[in-house]
Structure formats: C-alpha cells, structure tokens
Amino acid sequence: MAKLKLGTIADDKPVKLAIELPAAVHRDIRAYAEVLAKETGQAAYDPAKLIAPMLARFMATDRAFARLRRISYGATRPRG
C-alpha cells in the first residue's frame, strides 16, 4: 500500500477563497480524493476540501519557505 502525503482531513473552520484550476489539476485532485478515500476507509472526499491540506503539506515540507519564514517572522511568532 502506498503512503500518501495526506491523511484524514480535519474538519476546520474554512476561509472562503475562489480559485481557478487547470482542468488537468482538477482531474488529478479528483483522482487523489478517490484514492485517499480508499486508503483511509472514509467516504469520498470533496476534492475542494483537499486543496488546503495539500497546500499546508507543501508549505510544511518546503525547507526554503520554513527558513525564510523563521527569518522574516521570528521563531516565536505563533502559527495560524
């Protein structure tokens, strides 16, 4: 079984954001939602709900971003 970068999606209070995605990216997110549902044993996820966790995971694993964030905002600033 493959190890996906996302796990169960937390139910968090969202902030509304309207974006446009290329059709290929939308297809891939839909496919990812299907695979994630099978892997986690959950009901099918709404693909739109995956975008925020994917972005958060991307930013959390981007070392350059983390370094620049620490430099710009300082290590003591709370996240969120």
VENVEN-V740773 format. One record per residue. N is the residue number from 1. RES is the residue in three letters. SS is DSSP state (~ for helix, > for strand, _ for the rest). PSI is psi in radians with two decimals (* if undefined). OMEGA is omega in whole degrees, -180 to 180 (* if undefined). Layout:
n=N res=RES ss=SS psi=PSI omega=OMEGA
n=N res=RES ss=SS psi=PSI omega=OMEGA
//
This chain:
n=1 res=MET ss=_ psi=2.32 omega=-179
n=2 res=ALA ss=_ psi=2.58 omega=177
n=3 res=LYS ss=_ psi=1.88 omega=178
n=4 res=LEU ss=_ psi=2.68 omega=179
n=5 res=LYS ss=_ psi=-0.39 omega=179
n=6 res=LEU ss=_ psi=2.55 omega=173
n=7 res=GLY ss=_ psi=-2.61 omega=178
n=8 res=THR ss=_ psi=2.41 omega=-178
n=9 res=ILE ss=_ psi=2.17 omega=179
n=10 res=ALA ss=_ psi=2.51 omega=176
n=11 res=ASP ss=_ psi=1.73 omega=-174
n=12 res=ASP ss=_ psi=2.72 omega=179
n=13 res=LYS ss=_ psi=2.06 omega=-176
n=14 res=PRO ss=_ psi=2.82 omega=170
n=15 res=VAL ss=_ psi=2.24 omega=-176
n=16 res=LYS ss=_ psi=2.28 omega=179
n=17 res=LEU ss=_ psi=2.19 omega=179
n=18 res=ALA ss=_ psi=2.21 omega=179
n=19 res=ILE ss=_ psi=2.81 omega=173
n=20 res=GLU ss=_ psi=2.34 omega=179
n=21 res=LEU ss=_ psi=2.57 omega=171
n=22 res=PRO ss=_ psi=2.60 omega=-178
n=23 res=ALA ss=~ psi=-0.69 omega=-179
n=24 res=ALA ss=~ psi=-0.68 omega=178
n=25 res=VAL ss=~ psi=-0.71 omega=178
n=26 res=HIS ss=~ psi=-0.77 omega=178
n=27 res=ARG ss=~ psi=-0.74 omega=-180
n=28 res=ASP ss=~ psi=-0.68 omega=178
n=29 res=ILE ss=~ psi=-0.71 omega=177
n=30 res=ARG ss=~ psi=-0.77 omega=179
n=31 res=ALA ss=~ psi=-0.73 omega=179
n=32 res=TYR ss=~ psi=-0.73 omega=179
n=33 res=ALA ss=~ psi=-0.71 omega=179
n=34 res=GLU ss=~ psi=-0.81 omega=-180
n=35 res=VAL ss=~ psi=-0.75 omega=180
n=36 res=LEU ss=~ psi=-0.73 omega=179
n=37 res=ALA ss=~ psi=-0.74 omega=178
n=38 res=LYS ss=~ psi=-0.75 omega=-178
n=39 res=GLU ss=~ psi=-0.66 omega=-176
n=40 res=THR ss=~ psi=-0.15 omega=-179
n=41 res=GLY ss=_ psi=0.34 omega=-179
n=42 res=GLN ss=_ psi=2.97 omega=172
n=43 res=ALA ss=_ psi=2.82 omega=-179
n=44 res=ALA ss=_ psi=2.35 omega=179
n=45 res=TYR ss=_ psi=2.58 omega=170
n=46 res=ASP ss=_ psi=2.13 omega=-178
n=47 res=PRO ss=~ psi=-0.57 omega=180
n=48 res=ALA ss=~ psi=-0.51 omega=-180
n=49 res=LYS ss=~ psi=-0.24 omega=-180
n=50 res=LEU ss=~ psi=-0.39 omega=-173
n=51 res=ILE ss=~ psi=-0.82 omega=-179
n=52 res=ALA ss=~ psi=-0.85 omega=178
n=53 res=PRO ss=~ psi=-0.59 omega=178
n=54 res=MET ss=~ psi=-0.78 omega=178
n=55 res=LEU ss=~ psi=-0.74 omega=179
n=56 res=ALA ss=~ psi=-0.76 omega=179
n=57 res=ARG ss=~ psi=-0.75 omega=178
n=58 res=PHE ss=~ psi=-0.85 omega=-178
n=59 res=MET ss=~ psi=-0.62 omega=180
n=60 res=ALA ss=~ psi=-0.49 omega=-178
n=61 res=THR ss=_ psi=0.05 omega=178
n=62 res=ASP ss=_ psi=1.78 omega=-175
n=63 res=ARG ss=~ psi=-0.68 omega=180
n=64 res=ALA ss=~ psi=-0.74 omega=178
n=65 res=PHE ss=~ psi=-0.78 omega=-180
n=66 res=ALA ss=~ psi=-0.74 omega=179
n=67 res=ARG ss=~ psi=-0.83 omega=-180
n=68 res=LEU ss=~ psi=-0.61 omega=178
n=69 res=ARG ss=~ psi=-0.74 omega=178
n=70 res=ARG ss=~ psi=-0.72 omega=-180
n=71 res=ILE ss=~ psi=-0.78 omega=-176
n=72 res=SER ss=~ psi=-0.73 omega=-172
n=73 res=TYR ss=~ psi=-0.19 omega=-178
n=74 res=GLY ss=_ psi=2.65 omega=-175
n=75 res=ALA ss=_ psi=-0.28 omega=-175
n=76 res=THR ss=_ psi=-0.15 omega=-179
n=77 res=ARG ss=_ psi=2.27 omega=180
n=78 res=PRO ss=_ psi=2.59 omega=178
n=79 res=ARG ss=_ psi=2.72 omega=172
n=80 res=GLY ss=_ psi=* omega=*
//
